[in-house]
Amino acid sequence: MFRFSCADYTFPLLPRVERFGLLKSLGFRYVDLGLFERNEGLRPSRLATAPRAFRRKLKSELERFNLRVSDVFLQTGLDPSIAAANDPNQRVRSQNRSAFMFGLDLCRALDCRHLTGLPGVRHRRTKLVDDVARAVEEASWRTETAAAAGVCYSIEPHVGSLFADIKSTRRLLDSAPGLTLTLDYGHFVYAGARSQAVHSLLPFASHVHARGGARRRLQTSVEENQIDFRGMLRLLRKQGYKGFVAIEYVWTRWSHCNSTDNVSETILLRQLLTREATSFRTTH
């Protein structure tokens, strides 16, 4: 049976503890934490200021609502292009590594075995080959460092990143042994890829993000969705997938992702995914 989680950053207008309360009310047992600089209550800079107090309070709040952490998603800049993993500035990359270590410590304190990051972006005034080389170097270091701590590290290929299509994503995976994916079909489908092509990345997935999506629409309602979730679940089941499927509606002005009713769509998508997953058990 698949394990479903929900992102806390689906509901960014609520204080952290109220987000946890809402997830509990919606029947979720697992939460994806967005350790984002833009996520009030879960900012990496706040964690770095007082890590023990931060971890202690966060753990207490999660226990209050009987929630367990399925993934910690680290993003150090207000935008993916700010303080990216492959920033040309060595000082920025060093600060990112420190933030990564704080994130890794948070995972262990919360008994979470999965940490997601972003792969890097294209920078002006630098050569593409250098941008890619830095992205590979950082992904490799994070993968090895996380593995030594008993945590699985993955990157999420996304719109605007250096690795926004299937071919470039495969090249990164080939260049960084052990690296896995937090796979969100929406970023590939948005750019015109068919779900059937994205299925080829499933063997590399250690975590999956799910929300409605379509060509040139990064986020849609379940009714308007064009992603083949049934095929995705079928193939995950076939390969013996042990990770989580995280329902990850977001609320941001970016790409009109503030045009959905996230409470309703989260419920509807979980019902759809649960129904599809149940059908495999009854027909096979």
C-alpha positions in Angstrom: 0.0 0.0 0.0 1.3 3.4 -0.9 2.0 5.9 1.9 0.7 9.4 1.3 2.0 12.6 2.9 1.2 16.3 2.4 3.4 19.3 2.3 3.1 21.8 5.1 3.8 24.6 2.6 0.5 23.8 0.8 -1.0 26.2 3.4 1.6 29.0 3.7 -0.9 31.6 5.1 -1.3 29.6 8.3 1.2 29.7 11.2 3.3 26.5 11.4 1.4 24.9 14.3 -2.0 25.6 12.6 -0.7 24.0 9.4 0.1 20.9 11.4 -3.4 21.0 12.9 -5.0 21.2 9.5 -3.0 18.3 8.2 -4.1 16.3 11.2 -7.8 17.3 10.6 -7.4 16.2 7.0 -6.3 12.7 8.1 -2.7 12.8 7.2 -0.1 11.0 9.4 3.0 12.2 7.5 4.1 15.7 6.5 6.7 17.0 4.1 8.5 20.0 5.7 9.5 22.9 3.5 12.7 24.2 5.0 12.4 27.3 2.8 13.6 30.8 3.5 10.1 32.0 2.3 8.3 29.5 4.6 7.3 31.3 7.8 8.2 29.2 10.8 10.6 26.9 8.8 13.3 29.2 7.6 16.8 27.7 7.3 18.3 31.0 8.7 16.2 30.6 11.9 17.3 27.0 12.2 20.9 28.0 12.0 20.5 30.7 14.7 19.3 28.3 17.4 19.3 24.8 16.0 18.6 22.9 19.3 15.7 25.1 20.4 14.3 25.1 16.8 14.4 21.3 16.6 13.0 20.8 20.1 10.0 23.1 19.5 9.3 21.7 16.0 9.5 18.1 17.3 7.1 19.0 20.2 4.5 20.5 17.7 4.7 17.5 15.4 4.2 15.1 18.4 1.2 17.1 19.5 -0.6 16.3 16.3 0.9 12.8 15.9 2.6 13.7 12.7 5.8 12.1 11.3 8.1 13.7 8.8 8.3 12.1 5.4 10.8 14.6 3.8 12.7 17.7 4.6 12.9 20.0 1.5 15.7 22.5 1.7 15.8 25.7 -0.3 18.2 28.3 1.0 17.2 31.3 -1.2 13.9 33.2 -1.5 13.9 32.0 -5.1 15.6 29.0 -6.7 18.0 31.3 -8.5 19.2 32.9 -5.3 21.9 31.0 -3.4 21.5 28.1 -5.7 23.5 24.9 -5.1 25.8 25.7 -8.0 26.3 29.4 -7.3 29.6 30.6 -8.8 30.5 32.2 -5.5 32.5 29.9 -3.3 31.4 31.7 -0.2 27.7 31.1 -1.1 28.3 27.4 -1.8 30.1 27.1 1.6 27.1 28.8 3.3 24.8 26.4 1.5 26.8 23.4 2.7 26.4 24.7 6.3 22.6 25.0 5.8 22.6 21.5 4.3 24.3 20.1 7.5 21.7 21.8 9.7 19.0 20.3 7.5 20.6 16.9 7.8 20.8 17.2 11.6 17.1 18.2 11.6 16.2 15.1 9.6 18.0 12.9 12.2 16.4 14.7 15.1 12.9 14.1 13.6 13.7 10.5 12.6 13.3 11.5 8.9 15.3 9.5 6.4 14.8 11.7 3.3 16.2 15.1 2.4 15.3 17.0 -0.9 17.2 19.8 -2.5 17.2 21.8 -5.7 19.9 20.9 -8.4 21.0 24.4 -9.5 20.3 27.0 -12.2 21.9 28.6 -15.2 24.0 31.7 -14.2 24.7 34.7 -16.4 28.4 35.4 -17.1 29.5 31.8 -16.5 29.9 29.0 -18.9 27.2 26.3 -19.1 29.8 23.6 -18.6 31.0 25.2 -15.4 27.4 25.6 -14.1 26.8 21.9 -14.7 30.1 20.9 -13.2 29.3 22.8 -10.0 25.9 21.2 -9.8 27.3 17.7 -10.2 29.9 18.4 -7.5 27.4 19.7 -5.0 24.9 16.9 -5.7 27.6 14.3 -5.3 28.9 15.8 -2.0 25.3 16.0 -0.6 24.5 12.5 -1.7 27.6 11.1 0.0 27.3 13.2 3.1 23.6 12.3 3.6 24.3 8.6 3.0 26.9 8.6 5.7 24.3 10.0 8.1 21.7 7.3 7.1 19.6 9.8 5.0 18.7 9.5 1.3 19.3 12.7 -0.6 17.4 13.6 -3.8 17.1 16.6 -6.1 13.9 17.9 -7.7 14.3 18.8 -11.4 12.1 21.8 -11.9 11.1 24.5 -14.4 13.9 27.1 -14.5 16.6 24.7 -13.3 19.6 23.4 -15.3 17.8 20.0 -15.3 14.3 20.7 -16.5 14.0 17.9 -19.0 14.3 14.2 -19.0 17.6 14.0 -21.0 19.5 16.5 -18.8 18.1 14.9 -15.7 19.5 11.5 -16.8 22.9 13.0 -17.4 23.0 14.4 -13.9 22.0 11.1 -12.4 24.7 9.3 -14.4 27.3 11.9 -13.2 26.4 11.7 -9.5 26.3 8.0 -8.4 23.7 7.4 -5.7 21.8 10.5 -6.4 18.0 10.0 -6.4 15.0 12.1 -7.5 12.1 13.8 -5.8 10.0 13.4 -8.9 7.3 15.9 -9.8 5.7 15.1 -13.2 4.2 18.6 -13.3 7.5 20.3 -14.2 8.1 18.0 -17.2 4.5 18.0 -18.3 4.4 21.8 -18.1 7.2 22.0 -20.6 5.5 19.6 -23.0 6.7 16.1 -22.0 4.2 13.3 -22.0 3.6 11.4 -18.8 4.7 8.2 -20.6 8.1 9.7 -21.2 8.4 10.9 -17.5 7.7 7.3 -16.4 11.3 6.5 -17.5 12.5 8.4 -14.4 10.5 6.4 -11.9 13.4 3.9 -11.2 15.4 6.8 -9.8 12.7 8.2 -7.6 13.0 8.0 -3.8 10.2 10.5 -3.2 7.3 11.6 -5.4 5.4 14.9 -5.5 1.8 14.9 -6.9 -0.5 17.7 -7.8 -2.7 18.4 -10.8 -0.8 19.7 -13.9 -1.0 20.2 -17.6 1.0 21.6 -20.5 1.9 25.3 -19.7 0.0 25.0 -16.4 2.2 24.0 -13.5 -0.7 23.5 -11.2 -4.3 22.6 -12.0 -7.4 21.2 -10.3 -7.8 17.5 -10.3 -10.6 17.9 -12.9 -8.2 19.7 -15.3 -5.2 17.4 -14.6 -3.4 15.8 -17.6 -0.8 13.8 -15.6 -1.1 10.0 -15.8 -1.2 9.3 -12.1 -2.7 5.8 -12.7 0.2 4.8 -14.9 2.7 6.4 -12.4 1.2 4.4 -9.4 1.1 1.2 -11.4 4.8 1.4 -12.4 5.8 2.4 -8.8 4.0 -0.6 -7.5 5.6 -2.9 -10.1 9.1 -1.7 -9.1 8.4 -2.2 -5.4 8.6 1.5 -4.5 8.9 2.1 -0.7 8.9 5.9 -0.6 6.1 8.4 -0.1 3.8 10.0 -2.5 3.4 13.6 -1.3 0.4 15.6 -2.3 2.1 18.9 -2.9 -0.3 21.7 -4.0 1.4 25.0 -3.5 0.1 28.6 -3.0 2.3 31.2 -4.7 2.0 33.8 -7.5 4.6 31.9 -9.5 3.0 30.5 -12.6 -0.5 31.2 -11.3 -0.2 28.6 -8.5 -2.5 30.7 -6.3 -5.6 29.9 -8.4 -6.6 26.6 -6.8 -8.5 25.7 -3.6 -5.7 23.8 -2.0 -7.8 22.2 0.8 -10.4 20.8 -1.7 -7.8 19.8 -4.3 -5.7 18.1 -1.7 -8.7 16.0 -0.6 -9.7 15.2 -4.1 -6.3 14.2 -5.2 -5.8 12.0 -2.2 -9.1 10.3 -3.0 -8.1 9.8 -6.6 -4.7 8.3 -5.7 -6.2 6.1 -3.0 -8.8 4.9 -5.4 -6.3 4.1 -8.1 -4.0 2.3 -5.6 -6.8 0.3 -4.2 -7.9 -0.8 -7.7 -4.5 -2.6 -8.2 -5.1 -4.7 -5.1 -8.6 -5.7 -6.2 -7.8 -6.5 -9.9 -4.4 -8.2 -9.6 
